Amino acid sequence: METENNYSGPRIAAVRRTMFEMGITLNVDSLHCGSRILYYADADEKFAEYELDYIIFTKMNAPTFTYNPDEVRDVRYIS
């Protein structure tokens, strides 16, 4: 179950995906799972996304990064 070990599975996945999508290195121990949401969006008449997503937080100084344009359309830094 994902809640065991303080949501270690989603936090490990967040480290991996943040590096792939944003080029940002994170420390799994600095991440906090704030919530989870069930997400659904129609892609077109045939396909849709339907997934359980986690809202994960960390504290860090403003990172420098180069995001993956195949994965990210827009970026906004909030402090």
Biopython code that builds the backbone (N, CA, C, O; Angstrom):
import numpy as np
from Bio.PDB.StructureBuilder import StructureBuilder

atoms = [
    (1, "MET", "N", (0.842, -1.189, 0.000)),
    (1, "MET", "CA", (0.000, 0.000, 0.000)),
    (1, "MET", "C", (0.883, 1.247, 0.000)),
    (1, "MET", "O", (1.918, 1.276, 0.665)),
    (2, "GLU", "N", (0.472, 2.280, -0.750)),
    (2, "GLU", "CA", (1.310, 3.467, -0.920)),
    (2, "GLU", "C", (1.500, 4.285, 0.343)),
    (2, "GLU", "O", (2.438, 5.079, 0.412)),
    (3, "THR", "N", (0.637, 4.122, 1.354)),
    (3, "THR", "CA", (0.779, 4.910, 2.575)),
    (3, "THR", "C", (1.835, 4.331, 3.519)),
    (3, "THR", "O", (2.255, 5.005, 4.460)),
    (4, "GLU", "N", (2.265, 3.100, 3.279)),
    (4, "GLU", "CA", (3.303, 2.511, 4.121)),
    (4, "GLU", "C", (4.619, 3.243, 3.891)),
    (4, "GLU", "O", (4.884, 3.721, 2.788)),
    (5, "ASN", "N", (5.433, 3.332, 4.917)),
    (5, "ASN", "CA", (6.736, 4.011, 4.846)),
    (5, "ASN", "C", (6.600, 5.456, 4.390)),
    (5, "ASN", "O", (7.419, 5.943, 3.611)),
    (6, "ASN", "N", (5.562, 6.146, 4.875)),
    (6, "ASN", "CA", (5.392, 7.574, 4.605)),
    (6, "ASN", "C", (5.329, 7.871, 3.104)),
    (6, "ASN", "O", (6.001, 8.781, 2.617)),
    (7, "TYR", "N", (4.519, 7.098, 2.376)),
    (7, "TYR", "CA", (4.348, 7.292, 0.927)),
    (7, "TYR", "C", (5.678, 7.176, 0.177)),
    (7, "TYR", "O", (5.943, 7.973, -0.723)),
    (8, "SER", "N", (6.498, 6.222, 0.521)),
    (8, "SER", "CA", (7.815, 6.110, -0.112)),
    (8, "SER", "C", (7.719, 5.861, -1.614)),
    (8, "SER", "O", (8.530, 6.397, -2.369)),
    (9, "GLY", "N", (6.763, 5.072, -2.066)),
    (9, "GLY", "CA", (6.622, 4.790, -3.503)),
    (9, "GLY", "C", (6.363, 6.042, -4.330)),
    (9, "GLY", "O", (7.097, 6.303, -5.283)),
    (10, "PRO", "N", (5.339, 6.825, -3.991)),
    (10, "PRO", "CA", (5.096, 8.062, -4.740)),
    (10, "PRO", "C", (6.244, 9.065, -4.624)),
    (10, "PRO", "O", (6.522, 9.788, -5.581)),
    (11, "ARG", "N", (6.909, 9.123, -3.482)),
    (11, "ARG", "CA", (8.026, 10.054, -3.329)),
    (11, "ARG", "C", (9.204, 9.643, -4.204)),
    (11, "ARG", "O", (9.848, 10.500, -4.810)),
    (12, "ILE", "N", (9.494, 8.358, -4.280)),
    (12, "ILE", "CA", (10.571, 7.860, -5.149)),
    (12, "ILE", "C", (10.228, 8.138, -6.614)),
    (12, "ILE", "O", (11.088, 8.550, -7.392)),
    (13, "ALA", "N", (8.970, 7.910, -6.982)),
    (13, "ALA", "CA", (8.534, 8.205, -8.351)),
    (13, "ALA", "C", (8.650, 9.691, -8.657)),
    (13, "ALA", "O", (9.007, 10.065, -9.774)),
    (14, "ALA", "N", (8.354, 10.543, -7.682)),
    (14, "ALA", "CA", (8.466, 11.993, -7.880)),
    (14, "ALA", "C", (9.911, 12.404, -8.151)),
    (14, "ALA", "O", (10.161, 13.272, -8.988)),
    (15, "VAL", "N", (10.850, 11.796, -7.461)),
    (15, "VAL", "CA", (12.269, 12.084, -7.701)),
    (15, "VAL", "C", (12.634, 11.715, -9.138)),
    (15, "VAL", "O", (13.275, 12.498, -9.840)),
    (16, "ARG", "N", (12.228, 10.535, -9.569)),
    (16, "ARG", "CA", (12.542, 10.060, -10.917)),
    (16, "ARG", "C", (11.897, 10.936, -11.993)),
    (16, "ARG", "O", (12.559, 11.333, -12.953)),
    (17, "ARG", "N", (10.602, 11.239, -11.833)),
    (17, "ARG", "CA", (9.886, 12.012, -12.847)),
    (17, "ARG", "C", (10.317, 13.483, -12.867)),
    (17, "ARG", "O", (10.339, 14.098, -13.933)),
    (18, "THR", "N", (10.658, 14.052, -11.717)),
    (18, "THR", "CA", (11.106, 15.437, -11.685)),
    (18, "THR", "C", (12.437, 15.584, -12.411)),
    (18, "THR", "O", (12.664, 16.590, -13.084)),
    (19, "MET", "N", (13.306, 14.610, -12.288)),
    (19, "MET", "CA", (14.570, 14.639, -13.033)),
    (19, "MET", "C", (14.285, 14.512, -14.534)),
    (19, "MET", "O", (14.855, 15.253, -15.334)),
    (20, "PHE", "N", (13.424, 13.596, -14.916)),
    (20, "PHE", "CA", (13.128, 13.372, -16.333)),
    (20, "PHE", "C", (12.402, 14.561, -16.963)),
    (20, "PHE", "O", (12.743, 14.980, -18.069)),
    (21, "GLU", "N", (11.409, 15.102, -16.269)),
    (21, "GLU", "CA", (10.585, 16.164, -16.839)),
    (21, "GLU", "C", (11.185, 17.557, -16.676)),
    (21, "GLU", "O", (11.050, 18.395, -17.567)),
    (22, "MET", "N", (11.848, 17.813, -15.544)),
    (22, "MET", "CA", (12.305, 19.170, -15.229)),
    (22, "MET", "C", (13.822, 19.311, -15.136)),
    (22, "MET", "O", (14.333, 20.431, -15.124)),
    (23, "GLY", "N", (14.550, 18.201, -15.070)),
    (23, "GLY", "CA", (15.993, 18.270, -14.905)),
    (23, "GLY", "C", (16.410, 18.735, -13.528)),
    (23, "GLY", "O", (17.495, 19.293, -13.358)),
    (24, "ILE", "N", (15.546, 18.508, -12.530)),
    (24, "ILE", "CA", (15.809, 18.933, -11.153)),
    (24, "ILE", "C", (16.062, 17.704, -10.288)),
    (24, "ILE", "O", (15.269, 16.762, -10.287)),
    (25, "THR", "N", (17.165, 17.719, -9.555)),
    (25, "THR", "CA", (17.494, 16.631, -8.632)),
    (25, "THR", "C", (16.833, 16.904, -7.285)),
    (25, "THR", "O", (17.009, 17.978, -6.709)),
    (26, "LEU", "N", (16.083, 15.945, -6.791)),
    (26, "LEU", "CA", (15.431, 16.059, -5.485)),
    (26, "LEU", "C", (15.936, 14.977, -4.560)),
    (26, "LEU", "O", (16.421, 13.939, -5.009)),
    (27, "ASN", "N", (15.823, 15.220, -3.270)),
    (27, "ASN", "CA", (16.135, 14.238, -2.241)),
    (27, "ASN", "C", (14.811, 13.658, -1.760)),
    (27, "ASN", "O", (13.944, 14.397, -1.293)),
    (28, "VAL", "N", (14.649, 12.359, -1.868)),
    (28, "VAL", "CA", (13.377, 11.719, -1.509)),
    (28, "VAL", "C", (12.973, 12.021, -0.071)),
    (28, "VAL", "O", (11.783, 12.108, 0.231)),
    (29, "ASP", "N", (13.953, 12.184, 0.821)),
    (29, "ASP", "CA", (13.636, 12.448, 2.228)),
    (29, "ASP", "C", (13.113, 13.854, 2.467)),
    (29, "ASP", "O", (12.559, 14.124, 3.533)),
    (30, "SER", "N", (13.275, 14.771, 1.492)),
    (30, "SER", "CA", (12.786, 16.137, 1.656)),
    (30, "SER", "C", (11.358, 16.313, 1.129)),
    (30, "SER", "O", (10.791, 17.400, 1.241)),
    (31, "LEU", "N", (10.779, 15.268, 0.562)),
    (31, "LEU", "CA", (9.458, 15.369, -0.046)),
    (31, "LEU", "C", (8.354, 15.023, 0.947)),
    (31, "LEU", "O", (8.526, 14.166, 1.815)),
    (32, "HIS", "N", (7.227, 15.699, 0.806)),
    (32, "HIS", "CA", (6.061, 15.473, 1.660)),
    (32, "HIS", "C", (4.829, 15.305, 0.777)),
    (32, "HIS", "O", (4.537, 16.156, -0.063)),
    (33, "CYS", "N", (4.107, 14.201, 0.972)),
    (33, "CYS", "CA", (2.851, 13.990, 0.236)),
    (33, "CYS", "C", (1.743, 14.737, 0.964)),
    (33, "CYS", "O", (1.365, 14.385, 2.082)),
    (34, "GLY", "N", (1.233, 15.770, 0.311)),
    (34, "GLY", "CA", (0.188, 16.585, 0.921)),
    (34, "GLY", "C", (-1.200, 16.015, 0.699)),
    (34, "GLY", "O", (-2.061, 16.109, 1.573)),
    (35, "SER", "N", (-1.419, 15.423, -0.472)),
    (35, "SER", "CA", (-2.748, 14.917, -0.805)),
    (35, "SER", "C", (-2.639, 14.016, -2.022)),
    (35, "SER", "O", (-1.567, 13.866, -2.607)),
    (36, "ARG", "N", (-3.746, 13.426, -2.389)),
    (36, "ARG", "CA", (-3.821, 12.683, -3.641)),
    (36, "ARG", "C", (-5.172, 12.975, -4.273)),
    (36, "ARG", "O", (-6.164, 13.216, -3.584)),
    (37, "ILE", "N", (-5.187, 12.947, -5.605)),
    (37, "ILE", "CA", (-6.407, 13.263, -6.334)),
    (37, "ILE", "C", (-6.638, 12.224, -7.423)),
    (37, "ILE", "O", (-5.691, 11.656, -7.967)),
    (38, "LEU", "N", (-7.890, 11.987, -7.727)),
    (38, "LEU", "CA", (-8.254, 11.127, -8.839)),
    (38, "LEU", "C", (-8.489, 12.038, -10.036)),
    (38, "LEU", "O", (-9.366, 12.901, -10.005)),
    (39, "TYR", "N", (-7.706, 11.842, -11.082)),
    (39, "TYR", "CA", (-7.673, 12.741, -12.235)),
    (39, "TYR", "C", (-8.260, 12.036, -13.449)),
    (39, "TYR", "O", (-7.947, 10.877, -13.720)),
    (40, "TYR", "N", (-9.118, 12.752, -14.182)),
    (40, "TYR", "CA", (-9.682, 12.228, -15.425)),
    (40, "TYR", "C", (-9.720, 13.346, -16.455)),
    (40, "TYR", "O", (-10.138, 14.464, -16.153)),
    (41, "ALA", "N", (-9.281, 13.040, -17.673)),
    (41, "ALA", "CA", (-9.356, 14.015, -18.764)),
    (41, "ALA", "C", (-9.496, 13.265, -20.080)),
    (41, "ALA", "O", (-8.745, 12.327, -20.349)),
    (42, "ASP", "N", (-10.454, 13.677, -20.897)),
    (42, "ASP", "CA", (-10.587, 13.122, -22.241)),
    (42, "ASP", "C", (-9.468, 13.663, -23.113)),
    (42, "ASP", "O", (-9.229, 14.870, -23.146)),
    (43, "ALA", "N", (-8.783, 12.775, -23.818)),
    (43, "ALA", "CA", (-7.753, 13.203, -24.757)),
    (43, "ALA", "C", (-8.370, 13.456, -26.133)),
    (43, "ALA", "O", (-8.031, 14.425, -26.813)),
    (44, "ASP", "N", (-9.267, 12.581, -26.519)),
    (44, "ASP", "CA", (-10.024, 12.719, -27.760)),
    (44, "ASP", "C", (-11.232, 11.792, -27.650)),
    (44, "ASP", "O", (-11.581, 11.365, -26.549)),
    (45, "GLU", "N", (-11.862, 11.482, -28.755)),
    (45, "GLU", "CA", (-13.067, 10.631, -28.706)),
    (45, "GLU", "C", (-12.766, 9.194, -28.294)),
    (45, "GLU", "O", (-13.657, 8.480, -27.834)),
    (46, "LYS", "N", (-11.520, 8.771, -28.455)),
    (46, "LYS", "CA", (-11.162, 7.376, -28.189)),
    (46, "LYS", "C", (-10.359, 7.178, -26.899)),
    (46, "LYS", "O", (-10.497, 6.147, -26.241)),
    (47, "PHE", "N", (-9.530, 8.147, -26.536)),
    (47, "PHE", "CA", (-8.616, 7.966, -25.414)),
    (47, "PHE", "C", (-8.872, 8.986, -24.296)),
    (47, "PHE", "O", (-9.372, 10.087, -24.526)),
    (48, "ALA", "N", (-8.506, 8.566, -23.069)),
    (48, "ALA", "CA", (-8.631, 9.439, -21.904)),
    (48, "ALA", "C", (-7.540, 9.072, -20.904)),
    (48, "ALA", "O", (-6.973, 7.981, -20.955)),
    (49, "GLU", "N", (-7.257, 10.005, -19.992)),
    (49, "GLU", "CA", (-6.376, 9.737, -18.860)),
    (49, "GLU", "C", (-7.251, 9.575, -17.626)),
    (49, "GLU", "O", (-8.171, 10.360, -17.395)),
    (50, "TYR", "N", (-6.958, 8.561, -16.849)),
    (50, "TYR", "CA", (-7.700, 8.303, -15.624)),
    (50, "TYR", "C", (-6.694, 7.742, -14.633)),
    (50, "TYR", "O", (-6.309, 6.577, -14.733)),
    (51, "GLU", "N", (-6.260, 8.567, -13.666)),
    (51, "GLU", "CA", (-5.159, 8.146, -12.812)),
    (51, "GLU", "C", (-5.256, 8.751, -11.418)),
    (51, "GLU", "O", (-5.934, 9.755, -11.200)),
    (52, "LEU", "N", (-4.571, 8.123, -10.493)),
    (52, "LEU", "CA", (-4.439, 8.635, -9.137)),
    (52, "LEU", "C", (-3.135, 9.423, -9.085)),
    (52, "LEU", "O", (-2.065, 8.857, -9.307)),
    (53, "ASP", "N", (-3.209, 10.712, -8.797)),
    (53, "ASP", "CA", (-2.035, 11.581, -8.748)),
    (53, "ASP", "C", (-1.795, 12.057, -7.317)),
    (53, "ASP", "O", (-2.729, 12.188, -6.525)),
    (54, "TYR", "N", (-0.541, 12.310, -7.007)),
    (54, "TYR", "CA", (-0.149, 12.771, -5.684)),
    (54, "TYR", "C", (0.309, 14.221, -5.764)),
    (54, "TYR", "O", (0.998, 14.609, -6.707)),
    (55, "ILE", "N", (-0.070, 15.009, -4.784)),
    (55, "ILE", "CA", (0.402, 16.373, -4.645)),
    (55, "ILE", "C", (1.569, 16.315, -3.661)),
    (55, "ILE", "O", (1.381, 16.028, -2.479)),
    (56, "ILE", "N", (2.767, 16.588, -4.156)),
    (56, "ILE", "CA", (3.984, 16.417, -3.362)),
    (56, "ILE", "C", (4.701, 17.748, -3.237)),
    (56, "ILE", "O", (4.868, 18.471, -4.220)),
    (57, "PHE", "N", (5.124, 18.067, -2.017)),
    (57, "PHE", "CA", (5.785, 19.335, -1.714)),
    (57, "PHE", "C", (7.217, 19.108, -1.265)),
    (57, "PHE", "O", (7.564, 18.050, -0.741)),
    (58, "THR", "N", (8.043, 20.127, -1.482)),
    (58, "THR", "CA", (9.384, 20.177, -0.922)),
    (58, "THR", "C", (9.758, 21.638, -0.730)),
    (58, "THR", "O", (9.164, 22.522, -1.348)),
    (59, "LYS", "N", (10.724, 21.889, 0.111)),
    (59, "LYS", "CA", (11.282, 23.229, 0.283)),
    (59, "LYS", "C", (12.668, 23.219, -0.328)),
    (59, "LYS", "O", (13.462, 22.310, -0.086)),
    (60, "MET", "N", (12.954, 24.259, -1.137)),
    (60, "MET", "CA", (14.266, 24.369, -1.746)),
    (60, "MET", "C", (14.486, 25.789, -2.234)),
    (60, "MET", "O", (13.532, 26.546, -2.411)),
    (61, "ASN", "N", (15.738, 26.147, -2.449)),
    (61, "ASN", "CA", (16.045, 27.422, -3.076)),
    (61, "ASN", "C", (15.635, 27.340, -4.539)),
    (61, "ASN", "O", (15.466, 26.249, -5.083)),
    (62, "ALA", "N", (15.476, 28.493, -5.170)),
    (62, "ALA", "CA", (15.067, 28.539, -6.577)),
    (62, "ALA", "C", (16.044, 27.713, -7.421)),
    (62, "ALA", "O", (17.226, 28.049, -7.501)),
    (63, "PRO", "N", (15.567, 26.651, -8.042)),
    (63, "PRO", "CA", (16.468, 25.798, -8.819)),
    (63, "PRO", "C", (16.742, 26.374, -10.209)),
    (63, "PRO", "O", (15.930, 27.125, -10.749)),
    (64, "THR", "N", (17.871, 26.021, -10.769)),
    (64, "THR", "CA", (18.109, 26.257, -12.186)),
    (64, "THR", "C", (17.859, 24.928, -12.878)),
    (64, "THR", "O", (18.271, 23.881, -12.378)),
    (65, "PHE", "N", (17.201, 24.960, -14.002)),
    (65, "PHE", "CA", (16.823, 23.714, -14.646)),
    (65, "PHE", "C", (16.555, 23.939, -16.130)),
    (65, "PHE", "O", (16.366, 25.066, -16.588)),
    (66, "THR", "N", (16.545, 22.849, -16.849)),
    (66, "THR", "CA", (16.129, 22.832, -18.251)),
    (66, "THR", "C", (15.078, 21.750, -18.367)),
    (66, "THR", "O", (15.379, 20.565, -18.226)),
    (67, "TYR", "N", (13.844, 22.155, -18.624)),
    (67, "TYR", "CA", (12.769, 21.175, -18.670)),
    (67, "TYR", "C", (12.704, 20.462, -20.015)),
    (67, "TYR", "O", (13.210, 20.955, -21.023)),
    (68, "ASN", "N", (12.076, 19.298, -20.009)),
    (68, "ASN", "CA", (11.904, 18.457, -21.188)),
    (68, "ASN", "C", (10.671, 18.943, -21.953)),
    (68, "ASN", "O", (9.556, 18.760, -21.465)),
    (69, "PRO", "N", (10.824, 19.551, -23.128)),
    (69, "PRO", "CA", (9.677, 20.098, -23.852)),
    (69, "PRO", "C", (8.687, 19.038, -24.338)),
    (69, "PRO", "O", (7.551, 19.365, -24.683)),
    (70, "ASP", "N", (9.106, 17.782, -24.367)),
    (70, "ASP", "CA", (8.169, 16.701, -24.712)),
    (70, "ASP", "C", (7.229, 16.377, -23.554)),
    (70, "ASP", "O", (6.203, 15.725, -23.749)),
    (71, "GLU", "N", (7.574, 16.829, -22.356)),
    (71, "GLU", "CA", (6.785, 16.541, -21.163)),
    (71, "GLU", "C", (6.144, 17.774, -20.536)),
    (71, "GLU", "O", (5.109, 17.664, -19.879)),
    (72, "VAL", "N", (6.748, 18.950, -20.730)),
    (72, "VAL", "CA", (6.333, 20.165, -20.021)),
    (72, "VAL", "C", (5.997, 21.267, -21.029)),
    (72, "VAL", "O", (6.775, 21.548, -21.941)),
    (73, "ARG", "N", (4.844, 21.874, -20.853)),
    (73, "ARG", "CA", (4.438, 22.961, -21.742)),
    (73, "ARG", "C", (4.718, 24.330, -21.125)),
    (73, "ARG", "O", (5.084, 25.265, -21.837)),
    (74, "ASP", "N", (4.549, 24.458, -19.802)),
    (74, "ASP", "CA", (4.687, 25.746, -19.152)),
    (74, "ASP", "C", (5.279, 25.538, -17.769)),
    (74, "ASP", "O", (5.030, 24.514, -17.133)),
    (75, "VAL", "N", (6.056, 26.496, -17.301)),
    (75, "VAL", "CA", (6.692, 26.430, -15.989)),
    (75, "VAL", "C", (6.457, 27.733, -15.260)),
    (75, "VAL", "O", (6.550, 28.814, -15.842)),
    (76, "ARG", "N", (6.150, 27.616, -13.967)),
    (76, "ARG", "CA", (5.992, 28.807, -13.116)),
    (76, "ARG", "C", (6.612, 28.509, -11.764)),
    (76, "ARG", "O", (6.299, 27.494, -11.142)),
    (77, "TYR", "N", (7.498, 29.397, -11.305)),
    (77, "TYR", "CA", (8.125, 29.250, -9.995)),
    (77, "TYR", "C", (7.322, 30.073, -8.991)),
    (77, "TYR", "O", (7.043, 31.249, -9.220)),
    (78, "ILE", "N", (6.958, 29.445, -7.885)),
    (78, "ILE", "CA", (6.193, 30.115, -6.826)),
    (78, "ILE", "C", (6.993, 30.008, -5.549)),
    (78, "ILE", "O", (7.399, 28.917, -5.151)),
    (79, "SER", "N", (7.221, 31.143, -4.906)),
    (79, "SER", "CA", (7.981, 31.107, -3.642)),
    (79, "SER", "C", (7.091, 31.484, -2.490)),
    (79, "SER", "O", (7.543, 31.514, -1.345)),
]
sb = StructureBuilder()
sb.init_structure("model")
sb.init_model(0)
sb.init_chain("A")
sb.init_seg("    ")
for serial, (resi, resn, name, xyz) in enumerate(atoms, 1):
    if name == "N":
        sb.init_residue(resn, " ", resi, " ")
    sb.init_atom(name, np.array(xyz, "f"), 0.0, 1.0, " ", f" {name:<3s}", serial, name[0])
structure = sb.get_structure()
